[in-house]
Structures are given as structure tokens and as C-alpha cells.
Amino acid sequence: MAITYLKRGKPETERAEDDAKVRGVVETTLADIETRGDAAVRDLSEKFDGYAPESFRLTASEIEAAMQKVSTRDMADIKFAQDQIRRFAEAQRASMTDIEVETLPGVILGHKNIPVQSVGCYVPGGKFPMVASAHMSVLTAHVAGVPRIVASAPPVNGEPHPAIVAAMHLGGAHEILCLGGIQAVGAMALGTESIDPVHMLVGPGNAFVAEAKRQLYGRVGIDLFAGPTETMVIADDTVDAELCATDLLGQAEHGYNSPACLITNSRRLAEETLAEIERLLDILPTAETARVSWQEYGDVILCDTYDEMLEVANDMAYEHVQVMTDRDDWFLDKMHSYGALFLGPRTNVANGDKVIGTNHTLPTKKAGRYTGGLWVGKFLKTHSYQKVTTDAAAALVGEYGSRLCMLEGFVGHAEQCNIRVRRYGGKNVPYGVAAE
């Protein structure tokens, strides 16, 4: 195997040090929110966002006022995006059916898909207020049938971001908070005097938000452990360097630690892409951010074969994987660890991020090995049930159950089975003896 790194980002050990610093800050902050409630949330909001209103929850009139600030064109674009996301989410929901089967005469087993009863949807603000994240979490939870959806985003320029508020409201949020960072996810998960706690947290965020969700997991459910945005381009010489460089930098602008990787079997494409990236960084308005990400977290990996490209891609398990080759469907068939695939040069990650209809909240840091991204099914819990409707079935299953319980030494368990054998099978089974 010949795999060559023409460029490599900083080592994993340095990245782990960054994570450790964040962990301590989050732990202290969550403890403060749990102890002091609203007072802690207010102090944190004032410190980080310069924002401390009488109430962080927006009233109906405040929501309406924010929406009035959204231009007609922007509102139409938001509605178009939500139409696409809703359509796909509804198709996904329809694929998840309740079942009931009779596995033996008189033995009926089934499951029901029940929505989580309350969800906190975090929408990032900061340098890039992510309007699209409101569609992805709020709207998808609404399609799933969640009866209480709380949506929260930080203030932008000292007030609620109009387009984010509009997207939350149109998506189906029942409560909208103007609150950001650890204080937002902490308040929604732990509850305060003025904010009732939720059962689940979803949505992307910065390193502090992601770590807060990780530490809160167990007390509440979460969608997934999300780190910085990752993008991978798998390309051969059917595409050119401009396309590859544009797609890599288009995601590197997310933050100073957003990994971007090119995997190719063409040395010419690899070298031309490296040169094209430098050219684009001189003209890209977000180059200050993208340049740091590319320098510290960018990789260019040259392989000999498509099989090697596939192996490297599956091992790295990146969030966004863009495939532009002469065999895109081959990669679709063979890829098993990733967040989402974007197949062919006509599509791109930005489409998935904003409008095409799939969900953009996706696994990072190799989590694609064991989970997919946010989708309508994440808001549903599949609960099983069973019922026995005949005496014969109760006695039959009871006999097997009794013996299997005694095999493990669980006498009390066995007696639960034996009493059914006695009552419904007419057999006298002494206490503490397996039914024969």
C-alpha cells in the first residue's frame, strides 16, 4: 500500500490538549448553573454576550417583532429550505412503523415509536449565526411529534437574531430563548427557576457547547457528540483543482479547528489543489479563519488505488464526505463510516448544510463509525410490549421460562413463570422447582 501525506495537520496529541482545557471550564460552569440557576445563567450571558434581559424567553410580540425585520426574500428562502427539510423528514417518519406480530399462537409482541416529550434545540450564533440549524433541529423534532420544543440561540449585536427567530418559529418551536453557550444548554438540560428542563438536547455548537452536551449526557439524551466541522473530498482526475479547493475551504471557514482533507489517486490534482488553495486564501473574505484551519487541520493524502482511497476514508470517518470520481456509486456502496455523503461534482456540502433537505447535524471525530446524524428517528423512542392471550401460551412459555431462570439460579424469576404454569396449565409446580 502506498499512501503519502503531501500535507498533514497538527498531531492528535495537541488536539487532545485543547479538549482538556475546555472540559474543566464546562464542568465548573455547569455546576454553577445547577447551584445558582437563573442568577448563574444571567451572569454568564452578561459576561459573554453582554445581554441580560428581564426574561430570556421571547414573548409572542417579541417573536413577531423579530420576524418583521426579515426581508421578504430571506423569508421566502427560509420557507423554501424548510419545505425541502420537512418533505424528507416526513418521508423518514413514514418509514418508521409500529409493529405487532404473533410469534406463537397466543403470544403477541410489538413495538411503538413514541416521541421524546421535550427537546432543547441549540442554534449557534457567534461569528456565523446558523439559521439553517434551526430548520434541522426544530423542524425535524416537530415532524417527529415532539410536544414541547424549546429553541435557544445567542443574541447577535445585543438582540435576538431575526432570521434565526423566524426559522425557529416557522419550524414549530413552542418556546424560544435568546441565550447562548454553556448557559443555554445547561439551563435547558438542568432547568432553572424560569426554564423547565427538557429530556433531550440537540444541535451543533462550539467546543464548549459540545463538551457541555457530553457532560450532560445521561441526565438528558443528546443527538450525538459533535466536534468541529469536518470535510473530506475524495476525488480523481475527473475533476479539477478549483472545484476541490473551493469545497475544502468552503468548510474550513467554519472555525479555526475545522479539519479538511483531500484524498486522491492523482498527484497532479493533489499538487494543483494545494496551489489553488493558496490562491483562494488570498481572495476569500473568510480567509483569516480558513487559513488557520487549513494550516493546522488540513490534510492531502495521495493513494495509489481506489481501494486505498476507500480504506483511508472509512478509517478517518469524516463528517462530510464529498465524492467526485468516475465511480461515485461504488463509494456509496462501499463506504460505511461517515456523517453524510455528497455524490458527484454537481452537489456540495453547502447544499446539505442549508437547503437540499438532508440534516446537517452529523457525527464528527470518528463517531460515524457507530452513529448516523440527526434525523426524525432520533426524536423517537422505540418501545416494545408483549401480551399473552391464551392459557396454553402462558403455560408453554412459562415452562421454558422457568427452566431458563433456574439455569441462572434466579428462583424468584422462575416462580413468576411457575405461578402461570399452575394457574393456566393445570400443573402443580412446587416453589423453587423448575417447571417440567
Phi and psi in degrees as a GROMACS rama.xvg file:
@    title "Ramachandran Plot"
@    xaxis  label "Phi"
@    yaxis  label "Psi"
@TYPE xy
-121.762  98.3135  ALA-2
-118.966  121.652  ILE-3
-121.299  130.791  THR-4
-89.2016  108.889  TYR-5
-79.6193  -21.2971  LEU-6
-152.61  143.253  LYS-7
-140.375  139.984  ARG-8
-78.3879  -177.033  GLY-9
-70.5552  152.813  LYS-10
-66.8631  160.39  PRO-11
-60.6161  -31.4921  GLU-12
-62.1456  -40.7589  THR-13
-68.6655  -37.5356  GLU-14
-64.177  -37.0905  ARG-15
-66.0211  -34.5143  ALA-16
-63.2229  -40.617  GLU-17
-60.3732  -42.8072  ASP-18
-62.4213  -39.0192  ASP-19
-64.1899  -37.5342  ALA-20
-63.6188  -42.0411  LYS-21
-64.1867  -39.1259  VAL-22
-57.4395  -45.0068  ARG-23
-65.7673  -41.6706  GLY-24
-61.3632  -44.6318  VAL-25
-65.1566  -43.666  VAL-26
-59.8433  -44.875  GLU-27
-64.1716  -42.4686  THR-28
-66.6936  -43.5897  THR-29
-64.2545  -37.9328  LEU-30
-63.098  -38.6844  ALA-31
-65.0198  -42.4818  ASP-32
-64.3923  -40.6631  ILE-33
-66.7327  -33.5132  GLU-34
-80.4012  -45.6856  THR-35
-107.089  -5.22252  ARG-36
58.3242  -129.117  GLY-37
-55.7762  -37.6883  ASP-38
-62.0212  -42.0363  ALA-39
-66.7528  -43.1387  ALA-40
-60.8417  -42.9635  VAL-41
-64.8445  -43.678  ARG-42
-61.2438  -43.2429  ASP-43
-67.0461  -41.8874  LEU-44
-63.9753  -40.6362  SER-45
-67.6527  -38.8767  GLU-46
-67.7717  -45.6408  LYS-47
-94.0278  -28.7335  PHE-48
-119.554  -2.83577  ASP-49
58.8756  36.4975  GLY-50
-137.506  118.296  TYR-51
-145.575  72.1925  ALA-52
-73.8619  171.519  PRO-53
-60.55  -40.397  GLU-54
-137.497  136.77  SER-55
-79.9181  -16.6099  PHE-56
-83.0418  128.178  ARG-57
-77.5175  138.356  LEU-58
-79.9892  168.432  THR-59
-58.635  -39.2283  ALA-60
-70.4036  -34.2896  SER-61
-68.2309  -37.3376  GLU-62
-63.7056  -45.7376  ILE-63
-62.2529  -41.932  GLU-64
-63.6678  -40.5049  ALA-65
-64.4128  -42.8667  ALA-66
-66.0369  -29.3249  MET-67
-65.4157  -21.0086  GLN-68
-83.6627  -7.64739  LYS-69
-85.1001  129.242  VAL-70
-65.1357  158.424  SER-71
-58.6857  -42.2192  THR-72
-65.8282  -45.321  ARG-73
-62.822  -39.9917  ASP-74
-64.6695  -40.3545  MET-75
-64.3984  -39.385  ALA-76
-65.3154  -41.7065  ASP-77
-59.8368  -44.9549  ILE-78
-66.628  -37.1421  LYS-79
-62.0219  -47.634  PHE-80
-59.9719  -44.4701  ALA-81
-65.3805  -33.0875  GLN-82
-61.4627  -42.1666  ASP-83
-68.0688  -43.7823  GLN-84
-67.434  -40.0732  ILE-85
-63.777  -42.8459  ARG-86
-61.0139  -44.8641  ARG-87
-70.1253  -40.5535  PHE-88
-63.2629  -38.7066  ALA-89
-66.4959  -37.4786  GLU-90
-65.7499  -39.4505  ALA-91
-63.5577  -43.5875  GLN-92
-61.9967  -39.6687  ARG-93
-65.8933  -23.0333  ALA-94
-76.7626  -14.9729  SER-95
-99.9431  102.267  MET-96
-107.62  149.842  THR-97
-72.9344  147.782  ASP-98
-129.862  155.029  ILE-99
-150.135  124.454  GLU-100
-132.825  149.633  VAL-101
-99.8403  102.96  GLU-102
-81.3916  -27.879  THR-103
-139.356  159.554  LEU-104
-55.5729  119.543  PRO-105
87.8315  -0.447499  GLY-106
-114.655  113.112  VAL-107
-116.122  124.131  ILE-108
-120.15  148.45  LEU-109
-160.377  173.332  GLY-110
-141.719  153.717  HIS-111
-123.964  142.724  LYS-112
-98.4312  111.023  ASN-113
-114.956  130.044  ILE-114
-65.342  145.099  PRO-115
-56.3729  142.502  VAL-116
-83.947  -20.1701  GLN-117
-154.817  138.733  SER-118
-134.928  137.997  VAL-119
-103.561  120.048  GLY-120
-105.743  114.709  CYS-121
-95.076  132.497  TYR-122
-118.92  118.417  VAL-123
-65.9904  147.712  PRO-124
-119.033  -116.163  GLY-125
65.2249  -138.667  GLY-126
-61.5884  -37.4187  LYS-127
-127.878  94.8964  PHE-128
-61.9481  116.132  PRO-129
-94.5283  83.427  MET-130
-54.1728  -41.8561  VAL-131
-60.968  -28.0473  ALA-132
-65.3393  -26.352  SER-133
-66.0876  -40.4376  ALA-134
-61.1727  -46.2314  HIS-135
-64.5158  -37.579  MET-136
-95.6129  -54.8113  SER-137
-63.7544  -51.4973  VAL-138
-64.0337  -40.0357  LEU-139
-67.4288  -39.4539  THR-140
-63.7071  -38.591  ALA-141
-63.0633  -44.4391  HIS-142
-62.4792  -34.3421  VAL-143
-71.1365  -16.6171  ALA-144
93.0073  20.2937  GLY-145
-64.6734  124.237  VAL-146
-77.8154  -17.5698  PRO-147
-136.743  111.565  ARG-148
-116.346  116.319  ILE-149
-104.621  127.588  VAL-150
-118.389  137.633  ALA-151
-138.389  136.297  SER-152
-144.453  148.023  ALA-153
-70.0522  159.002  PRO-154
-68.1391  152.149  PRO-155
-124.068  122.344  VAL-156
56.8296  38.0255  ASN-157
81.5025  10.5551  GLY-158
-152.907  165.78  GLU-159
-59.1353  140.503  PRO-160
-75.2686  118.347  HIS-161
-55.5687  -47.295  PRO-162
-68.2117  -36.4318  ALA-163
-65.4343  -43.716  ILE-164
-60.0256  -43.4886  VAL-165
-61.004  -44.6026  ALA-166
-64.8835  -40.5797  ALA-167
-62.3906  -46.6034  MET-168
-65.7498  -47.9708  HIS-169
-67.0926  -28.1786  LEU-170
-74.0213  -18.7703  GLY-171
113.411  19.2331  GLY-172
-66.5859  138.07  ALA-173
-90.4032  -29.4934  HIS-174
-135.418  135.455  GLU-175
-122.554  123.613  ILE-176
-109.738  141.603  LEU-177
-102.429  87.4117  CYS-178
-157.57  138.102  LEU-179
-126.11  175.149  GLY-180
65.4656  -156.371  GLY-181
-58.3624  -36.1423  ILE-182
-63.7846  -30.819  GLN-183
-72.6298  -53.1557  ALA-184
-69.1591  -33.7657  VAL-185
-64.3453  -44.8328  GLY-186
-64.7915  -42.0618  ALA-187
-67.9985  -36.9912  MET-188
-80.4044  -42.9484  ALA-189
-89.6336  -27.4998  LEU-190
81.7414  149.448  GLY-191
-134.516  -173.448  THR-192
-60.7832  -30.8144  GLU-193
-110.265  -6.60907  SER-194
-126.202  116.247  ILE-195
-71.5845  140.335  ASP-196
-69.3621  156.735  PRO-197
-108.379  171.332  VAL-198
-93.7606  -16.5371  HIS-199
-152.507  144.347  MET-200
-116.151  135.724  LEU-201
-138.361  163.849  VAL-202
111.019  151.833  GLY-203
-79.0956  174.653  PRO-204
-179.568  -177.968  GLY-205
-74.815  -174.802  ASN-206
-60.2553  -33.6488  ALA-207
-72.5366  -40.2326  PHE-208
-65.2318  -44.6543  VAL-209
-61.7817  -41.5383  ALA-210
-69.4852  -35.5353  GLU-211
-62.4616  -43.2655  ALA-212
-61.8413  -39.9418  LYS-213
-62.3219  -43.4876  ARG-214
-72.2091  -26.4737  GLN-215
-85.9358  -13.025  LEU-216
-61.7656  130.857  TYR-217
113.488  -47.9258  GLY-218
-73.0067  -34.9394  ARG-219
-134.4  162.684  VAL-220
-80.7313  159.83  GLY-221
-134.352  163.627  ILE-222
-72.611  -51.3397  ASP-223
-171.126  166.93  LEU-224
-85.5811  108.32  PHE-225
-109.516  126.875  ALA-226
-106.339  -160.912  GLY-227
-60.6749  150.562  PRO-228
-55.0595  135.487  THR-229
-121.908  140.052  GLU-230
-135.981  139.191  THR-231
-127.703  134.622  MET-232
-113.551  120.842  VAL-233
-104.759  114.428  ILE-234
-141.893  151.271  ALA-235
-121.758  -166.794  ASP-236
-79.812  13.954  ASP-237
-78.2048  -12.0671  THR-238
-124.835  170.942  VAL-239
-111.693  171.103  ASP-240
-66.1796  -34.4982  ALA-241
-61.0495  -43.7014  GLU-242
-64.0734  -45.5028  LEU-243
-64.0828  -46.6793  CYS-244
-64.2183  -41.26  ALA-245
-61.8246  -42.8315  THR-246
-72.3592  -30.8406  ASP-247
-71.4141  -47.9617  LEU-248
-72.1878  -25.5468  LEU-249
-60.786  -26.0201  GLY-250
-101.915  -27.1337  GLN-251
-63.0171  -20.8719  ALA-252
-73.3664  -8.19385  GLU-253
-57.8915  -42.5765  HIS-254
-167.362  179.83  GLY-255
-78.8301  -3.87983  TYR-256
-134.252  39.2105  ASN-257
-97.443  106.164  SER-258
-63.7856  140.22  PRO-259
-137.454  133.891  ALA-260
-138.683  134.137  CYS-261
-108.241  127.234  LEU-262
-116.495  123.89  ILE-263
-148.508  159.695  THR-264
-108.298  15.0244  ASN-265
-119.02  110.49  SER-266
-62.4358  -37.9885  ARG-267
-60.1655  -46.8493  ARG-268
-63.374  -40.8099  LEU-269
-60.7328  -49.1616  ALA-270
-68.6738  -38.4806  GLU-271
-68.6249  -34.6492  GLU-272
-66.6766  -41.6228  THR-273
-58.1862  -42.7449  LEU-274
-68.4815  -40.1977  ALA-275
-66.5596  -35.6534  GLU-276
-61.1641  -44.3075  ILE-277
-62.4061  -38.8938  GLU-278
-63.5168  -45.6241  ARG-279
-67.4855  -33.3645  LEU-280
-65.6066  -18.7458  LEU-281
-80.5876  -15.8422  ASP-282
-122.618  -11.2257  ILE-283
-73.6165  124.558  LEU-284
-59.5198  -26.7519  PRO-285
-99.7066  23.0555  THR-286
-62.1427  -29.197  ALA-287
-56.8543  -43.2743  GLU-288
-78.1096  -49.2534  THR-289
-61.5964  -35.8507  ALA-290
-63.8018  -43.1532  ARG-291
-64.1847  -45.7537  VAL-292
-58.8678  -45.8031  SER-293
-65.7521  -42.941  TRP-294
-64.8084  -40.9125  GLN-295
-95.7795  -23.4  GLU-296
-129.505  10.16  TYR-297
-92.3013  139.152  GLY-298
-128.6  143.616  ASP-299
-127.117  117.344  VAL-300
-118.426  121.704  ILE-301
-102.121  124.16  LEU-302
-116.141  162.264  CYS-303
-85.7773  -35.9801  ASP-304
-131.137  165.151  THR-305
-66.0511  -34.641  TYR-306
-62.6912  -38.9124  ASP-307
-66.6673  -41.2408  GLU-308
-59.0947  -43.5774  MET-309
-62.5188  -45.3013  LEU-310
-62.0601  -45.3546  GLU-311
-63.7118  -43.0272  VAL-312
-63.8038  -44.6326  ALA-313
-64.8888  -36.289  ASN-314
-68.6057  -38.8076  ASP-315
-76.2055  -29.073  MET-316
50.3983  53.9065  ALA-317
-73.5587  161.016  TYR-318
-64.6077  -59.6751  GLU-319
-106.097  127.387  HIS-320
-125.612  111.218  VAL-321
-100.699  123.388  GLN-322
-112.451  119.18  VAL-323
-133.399  86.936  MET-324
-140.57  -176.195  THR-325
-87.5142  6.75522  ASP-326
-147.343  54.3233  ARG-327
-59.7517  -41.6012  ASP-328
-68.0707  -26.2366  ASP-329
-63.2977  -43.3504  TRP-330
-65.994  -39.9615  PHE-331
-57.5963  -40.1099  LEU-332
-72.312  -34.2421  ASP-333
-97.3181  -24.9818  LYS-334
-68.6797  136.532  MET-335
-130.957  -10.1051  HIS-336
-134.191  104.846  SER-337
-172.849  173.309  TYR-338
-87.9391  -61.908  GLY-339
-146.64  148.491  ALA-340
-102.958  143.893  LEU-341
-127.371  108.871  PHE-342
-103.786  124.163  LEU-343
91.2157  155.837  GLY-344
-68.991  -16.0577  PRO-345
-77.6223  -19.7928  ARG-346
-103.621  171.981  THR-347
-163.183  166.342  ASN-348
-64.1082  -35.6244  VAL-349
-60.3014  -35.3333  ALA-350
-58.1288  -46.9851  ASN-351
-67.1222  -34.9229  GLY-352
-63.5106  -37.0676  ASP-353
-116.101  -34.7451  LYS-354
-148.105  -25.0739  VAL-355
-69.2441  -27.1326  ILE-356
129.739  -23.4302  GLY-357
-78.4237  163.675  THR-358
-87.5871  138.834  ASN-359
-96.6914  -0.335629  HIS-360
-87.129  105.791  THR-361
-131.241  158.824  LEU-362
-70.64  141.696  PRO-363
-126.704  -179.689  THR-364
50.4884  43.8181  LYS-365
69.8487  10.2861  LYS-366
-66.7397  -16.9737  ALA-367
-62.5165  -10.1799  GLY-368
-71.3431  -24.6676  ARG-369
-130.725  -3.40537  TYR-370
-149.853  152.636  THR-371
-90.1783  -168.35  GLY-372
-89.2186  -172.271  GLY-373
-67.1173  135.204  LEU-374
-156.753  176.14  TRP-375
-57.9941  -32.0117  VAL-376
-66.1751  -22.6248  GLY-377
-65.9576  -24.3518  LYS-378
-91.3635  2.42656  PHE-379
-114.441  139.815  LEU-380
-109.54  127.913  LYS-381
-93.8738  111.552  THR-382
-110.609  131.456  HIS-383
-91.2356  160.034  SER-384
-148.461  163.332  TYR-385
-147.852  149.198  GLN-386
-148.708  145.153  LYS-387
-113.039  125.953  VAL-388
-110.967  -4.61683  THR-389
-130.951  154.293  THR-390
-62.2241  -41.16  ASP-391
-62.1273  -42.199  ALA-392
-66.1393  -40.5361  ALA-393
-60.8691  -42.1221  ALA-394
-69.883  -42.7225  ALA-395
-63.7273  -52.3957  LEU-396
-65.1454  -35.0509  VAL-397
-61.3169  -40.4699  GLY-398
-64.1373  -47.5082  GLU-399
-62.4001  -44.7444  TYR-400
-61.3747  -41.7135  GLY-401
-59.8712  -47.8787  SER-402
-65.7989  -38.8908  ARG-403
-69.8965  -32.0999  LEU-404
-68.177  -43.2461  CYS-405
-66.128  -30.7664  MET-406
-57.9176  -32.7738  LEU-407
-96.0428  -2.43028  GLU-408
85.929  11.6681  GLY-409
-91.8313  88.4558  PHE-410
-68.2986  -41.1929  VAL-411
-63.7429  -39.6696  GLY-412
-59.4714  -46.7157  HIS-413
-60.3354  -37.192  ALA-414
-68.1512  -29.0495  GLU-415
-59.5639  -37.7974  GLN-416
-75.1372  -43.216  CYS-417
-61.453  -38.5916  ASN-418
-63.6667  -30.7067  ILE-419
-73.2595  -37.3075  ARG-420
-62.4731  -41.4586  VAL-421
-66.6424  -46.0519  ARG-422
-75.096  -39.3988  ARG-423
-106.448  -13.033  TYR-424
-111.37  -6.62685  GLY-425
71.5639  20.1525  GLY-426
-108.008  139.101  LYS-427
-93.5176  98.9449  ASN-428
-104.948  114.748  VAL-429
-60.8017  150.534  PRO-430
-59.6626  134.446  TYR-431
83.1804  9.92876  GLY-432
-121.724  137.907  VAL-433
-71.5431  140.153  ALA-434
-65.5207  135.282  ALA-435
